[in-house]
Amino acid sequence: MNIRNDELASLSRTSGLRQLKQTKRFDLLVVGGGATGLGVALEAATRGLSVALVERSDFAKGTSSRATKLVHGGVRYLAQGNIHLVNEALRERKAVLRNAPHLAQPAPFLVPAYGLKGRLWDQPFYGIGLKMYDLLAGKAGLANTELLGRAGAAAAMPGLRSQNLVGAVKYWDGQFDDARFAVALARTAGAYGAVVLNHCPVQALLHADGKVSGAMVIDTETGEEIAVHARCVVNATGVWVDDLRRLDAHRDSRMVSPSQGIHLVVDREFLPGDHSLLVPTTDDGRVMFAVPWLGKVLLGTTDTPRDVIETEPTPLAEEVDFILGQAAKYLARVPTVSDVRSIWGGVRPLVRPPDDGGETKNISREHTVVIDGSGLVTVTGGKWTTYRAMAEDVIRHCTDAGLLVPDEPSRTIDLPLVGAPSSATHKISEPPGAHLYGTEAERLDELPGAGHELGMGLTEAMVRFAARNEAARTIEDVLARRSRILFLDAELADALAENVASILVDELGREAGDLAEFRRLAGRYRSVPH
Ligand SMILES: Cc1cc2nc3c(=O)[nH]c(=O)nc-3n(C[C@H](O)[C@H](O)[C@H](O)COP(=O)(O)OP(=O)(O)OC[C@H]3O[C@@H](n4cnc5c(N)ncnc54)[C@H](O)[C@@H]3O)c2cc1C
């Protein structure tokens, strides 16, 4: 099957809502437009099923825009001896990099080793481990692991603290723009005929003969309630899966143990070059990264169990202290609170072990699929990198349970996403620009304001493109997820908001009444607790 309709990749809200209302019964209704739900929608649509996906806010508004931006080959699972997970992650990493090279690319990482009071053993230890990983990866490998001496390490990563540095292990993994990847998934699913809508929460589930038969969806822009009927309903709401399961059967059981991770964003001067830094064991046993990304550097992350799940997670002072404290040990120029350009958190949907009680950093990162007695299918856990394998697994479970009958076998492993060029022209570590639009970059030139840059690579034409083709409906959709400026420099995002609002008014034909709200949000991304 080929892409059914290029125009549908533009995700027109009007026609999406019309189809949602007019379709008597979909094969599949997916609730949640993060990596997991979008992956399921694409998997199902490319296998000939009729699909609707509804997201209550914007695509990737939840955890899926808040990752460390790594497409992991699963090297951490090697240390746990879980070869199955390593192989799966390697295969999926390759697929992510191949299917959207404008948004996901190989990137070099350094694990530094220090003598004297540092950990001299880190280098041989990780060197051997990563060499084994190279062997295991075979053709799925990106490039060979190398052992660098002191001079090589310092040259590759000029921002590294040089005192007592003895060398580093250099290995390769993947890196991506998570939110733009999510939008590309949504648009590709749309191109294959799926109805994909953001700003449409599910408020209630519909039942017939004791089985889930659809959901009541609200169009938040008009307040209209729409009854959507489907043979199969997949709950892909990430850390919120328990809320939807409660709507199904008022059940009290919890599948998810939420764990918060935050990131601090600083200027590239703190880590020049394009190598990422991996600190494999920090003081409390977590890993920490410093990742050059879209012209800035991400420092993170943390693993803090939380009881309350917020849409905008609140970073804690101790998380900030931990990250800055670790950065101070490894970076030549030490970042402080006043250097932070943006701070944001995400919540991992870790699957709760049956005999609860452990720390979240020890809980499985694997995904889980559960089919309740009502037929509601819930999928959660996993990670961005393996979203596609998770989607295949969900459709397999639904097929085995007789809920879906796909026409065709899976083909997403080598399915290019909308805009995918044959190879990358720029690195994800470079500042944002038209290269992130892949083969669609030339379409930007046809729009008004192509030469009018608002800031940080964002042009007027990109805002228009976001509204016309990428389902952006609010200032936040544009500044947080079509461009990533809110995540990169919250003060700049605040300064650009008014301009973006007026372009959106022009495009959407209605007042963008959310300027004050966006300013409050940008204020959160600017204030660093300490
Ligand atoms: C700090 C951190 C760093 C990470 N780093 C990486 C990394 O580098 N690499 C990697 O591979 N993975 C990483 N992960 C893991 C990865 O980000 C997650 O596994 C993945 O994004 C989860 O996607 P999801 O779709 O399941 O959840 P989400 O992205 O949260 O999507 C769920 C969606 O459901 C929507 N929703 C909720 N309720 C409703 C409703 N009633 N109606 C409609 N919609 C609803 C929400 O708005 C949300 O958009 C990281 C996670 C965290 C927290």
The ligand as an ORCA input file, in Angstrom:
! r2SCAN-3c Opt
* xyz 0 1
  C      12.815     12.647     31.616
  C      12.599     11.597     30.581
  C      13.587     11.323     29.651
  C      13.369     10.351     28.681
  N      14.330     10.165     27.730
  C      14.150      9.243     26.770
  C      15.110      9.100     25.745
  O      16.104      9.849     25.691
  N      14.896      8.145     24.809
  C      13.801      7.321     24.842
  O      13.703      6.443     24.001
  N      12.834      7.460     25.787
  C      12.983      8.414     26.738
  N      12.021      8.602     27.695
  C      10.807      7.771     27.654
  C       9.781      8.278     26.627
  O       9.766      9.682     26.577
  C       8.400      7.758     26.986
  O       8.461      6.363     27.142
  C       7.357      8.062     25.907
  O       7.407      9.409     25.517
  C       5.960      7.739     26.426
  O       5.040      8.041     25.408
  P       3.484      7.803     25.614
  O       2.841      8.071     24.317
  O       3.244      6.472     26.222
  O       3.053      8.880     26.705
  P       2.758     10.446     26.483
  O       3.746     11.062     25.588
  O       2.595     11.057     27.833
  O       1.383     10.463     25.706
  C       0.152     10.241     26.336
  C      -0.812     11.259     25.773
  O      -2.140     10.940     26.187
  C      -2.853     12.157     26.285
  N      -4.071     11.929     27.075
  C      -4.163     11.681     28.397
  N      -5.452     11.536     28.758
  C      -6.199     11.696     27.627
  C      -7.590     11.674     27.348
  N      -8.507     11.456     28.315
  N      -8.010     11.885     26.074
  C      -7.117     12.105     25.076
  N      -5.776     12.151     25.303
  C      -5.324     11.937     26.552
  C      -1.847     13.093     26.950
  O      -2.170     14.460     26.732
  C      -0.541     12.673     26.274
  O      -0.202     13.495     25.163
  C      12.172      9.602     28.658
  C      11.172      9.885     29.593
  C      11.375     10.885     30.533
  C      10.300     11.209     31.503
*
